[in-house]
Amino acid sequence: MKHLRSLIALCISAFAVTSWAAGNALWQAEQSCIKYPTPSARAECEKKQKDDMAAFEKELKKNKDDAKTSGDTPQDAKKKNDLCFKRESTGETVCPN
């Protein structure tokens, strides 16, 4: 009887681990083009993924180029503004170079 309980516990544990692994694999498949059954649907999905990635990389490059041409990044401007102070004697605002 004691061995039967151990065997049942082992079977339940094995089933739980297997179902978790299968669920994880199915979730990952939903995130890719593997889920499409026909070759044409997969090819269309892969083309869309490539186009989306190219557009994303193009936008990143554009943002990087814009940041270079504008000179200061918004973080640099904020740092400079944080270091500014107002002189009490003259009322003049002074910022570091």
SVG drawing of the C-alpha trace seen along z (x, -y; Angstrom):
<svg xmlns="http://www.w3.org/2000/svg" viewBox="-2 -93 34 95">
<polyline fill="none" stroke="black" stroke-width="0.4" points="0.0,0.0 2.9,-2.3 4.5,-1.7 1.2,-2.4 1.0,-5.9 4.5,-6.6 3.7,-5.4 0.6,-7.6 2.5,-10.6 5.2,-10.0 2.7,-9.8 0.9,-13.0 4.3,-14.8 5.4,-13.5 2.0,-14.6 2.3,-18.1 5.9,-18.6 5.0,-17.4 1.9,-19.6 3.9,-22.6 6.6,-22.0 4.0,-21.5 2.2,-24.6 5.4,-26.6 6.2,-25.2 2.7,-26.1 3.1,-29.6 6.4,-30.0 4.9,-28.7 2.2,-31.3 4.9,-34.0 6.4,-32.8 5.3,-31.7 5.5,-28.0 1.8,-28.1 0.7,-28.5 0.0,-25.1 0.5,-26.0 3.9,-27.1 2.3,-30.1 0.9,-31.4 4.3,-30.8 6.1,-32.7 3.7,-35.6 4.2,-35.7 8.0,-35.6 7.8,-38.4 5.7,-40.5 8.1,-39.9 11.1,-40.9 9.3,-44.1 8.4,-45.0 11.9,-44.4 13.3,-46.5 10.9,-49.3 11.8,-49.1 15.6,-49.3 15.0,-52.2 13.1,-54.1 15.9,-53.4 18.5,-54.6 16.5,-57.7 16.1,-58.5 19.8,-58.0 20.7,-60.3 18.2,-63.0 19.8,-62.9 23.3,-63.3 22.2,-66.2 20.4,-68.1 23.6,-68.1 22.3,-67.7 20.1,-64.9 17.2,-65.6 19.1,-64.0 22.0,-66.5 19.7,-69.4 18.1,-68.3 21.5,-67.9 22.4,-71.4 19.2,-72.8 19.6,-71.1 23.0,-72.8 21.6,-76.3 21.1,-78.6 19.9,-82.2 22.2,-84.7 20.4,-86.5 22.4,-89.7 21.7,-90.4 18.8,-88.1 20.8,-86.6 20.4,-83.0 23.8,-81.2 24.3,-77.9 27.6,-76.0 29.1,-75.9"/>
</svg>
